[in-house]
Amino acid sequence: MFEQVIAFINQLLWGKGQLLVYILLFSGAWFTVKLGAIQLVGFKHMFALARHSTSTDSNGISSFQALCTGLSARVGTGNLAGVAMAISLGGSGAVFWMWVIALLGMATGFAESVLGQLYKVRDNRKEFRGGPAYYIRAGLGKTWLAVLFSLCLFLGYGASFSAMQANTIAEALNNTYAIPPYLSGCAIAIVAGVIVLGGLKRIARFAELIVPWMGAAFILTAIVISAINFTQLPELITDIVLSAFGLTEASAGALGAAIKSGIQRGMYSNEAGAGSVPHAAAGASPTPNHPVVQGYIQMLGVFVDTIVLCSCTAVIVLLAGVGASGELAGISVTQQAMAMHFGEFGDDFIALAITLFAFTSVVANYAYAESNLHFFKLDNTMGRLSYTGIYLVMVMWGANASLQQAWNLADMSLGLMTLVNLYAIVLLTPTIISLTRDYLDKKQQGKNRAFRKGDAAIQGDTSPGVWD
């Protein structure tokens, strides 16, 4: 009966009506227009801020650590298994729609990250915490909606998402090395437990050390494969674009599947609008110390995740000759594609890559949900231990669950979180615009860009002592 309830909700969100598809496209277009296409106009400035993002103070993590933490949650099964799933269900045209939702999602990710940073608070460890529940309560005064989002967050990042990441790791290790899923689940839970019990700063340090090298190695692999098959690239790109609109023989009649699969898996990968990344954004003490800086930094995360890394997986899979099959297929497709390019070494490489990609997501997912313990006044030893126990049990369950069960639960949780978060950030648009104008005006005039309470008109109020 539980699976039937999940299936019913997913049908409403992602099924024939495709409610979330339209809402995501609307929100991306909304913030693109309201913020003057900031993902394009501010593209160069986004990288300039990233180059000077490693400094911080004792109150928070650095902007670079926040970016890596956000990427460690984004860069996971969505990049390797999710892209393969989108192609298997929607064909090569699904890749184009992943690009579209990423480009629009950069504006949405900017908006929610600015809010996460503005309405952050200090927890009992004097570390910064924040996220949608905080800006819904402080900015809109809707405590009931903040509680609803928090519950969806615990169901998603505290339970189902980590379970799904563990499922993909277990499947990859079982496919390559015949390691039983229950052993993989136990190992993941033990190592993750050691890291997450150190709190946000240890998680951020772990992400800062692993994510850049992990991403660079995967990009280099895709470049090598592209160089070997460079004569096929023009035809591949043409096929992606034409198939996105059902203009090839193979894609005729599959336009709806391409759009749905591309947007659903693209959104799962970059998480723009889901309300997850604002938790990482809130933990930072950026340089310069202005909420808009985290908007730019996390906007870069959407670009790297989907436009860069998901495209790498798409190239690897499509150059191996894998297309639409109409059936759900996960990491095994990516492993088969790599095996075709590099033989047995390719299979080993993807097994290692998905283990690292998904494990970093498992760790970052914990941090997102743990951020909301403060919201319920549970950021104490008993609260953290209780939450950690549930989280680790779900990791072990996920390693042994079926692919369909794990992804269905993750899709439902992500969809519910997104509905609540997008409703909130659209209502908070005046605050986002006001902060952005304040930052850009200071930048243009050559002033100190640090933000102080009263510099811009905002809805609600900020936490005492944070921006005074």
Buried (B, 14 or more C-beta within 10 A) or exposed (E): EEEEEBEEBBEBBBBEEBBBBEBBBEBBEBBBEBBBBBBEEBBEEBEEBBEEBEEBEEBBBBBBBBBBBBBBBBBBBBBBBBBBBBBBBBBBBBBBBBBBBBBBBBBBBBBBBBBBBBBBBBBEEEBBBBBBBBBBBBBBEBEEBBBBBBBBBBBBBBBBBBBBBBBBBBBBBBBBEEBEBEEBBBBBBEEBBEBBEEBBBBBBBBBBEBBBEBBEEBBEBBEEBBEEBEEBEEEBBEBBBBBBEBEBEBBEEBBEBBBBBBBBBBBBBBBBBBBBBBBBBBBBBBBBBBBBBBBBBBBBBBBBBBBBBBBBBBBBBBBBEBBBEEEEBBBBBBBBBBBBBBEEEBBBBBBBBBBBBBBBBBBBBBBBBBBBBBBEEBBEEEBBEEBBEEBBBBBBBBBBBEBEBBBBBBBBBBBBBBBBBBBBBBBBBEBBBBBBBBBBEBBEEEEEBBBEBEBBEBBBEBBEEBBE
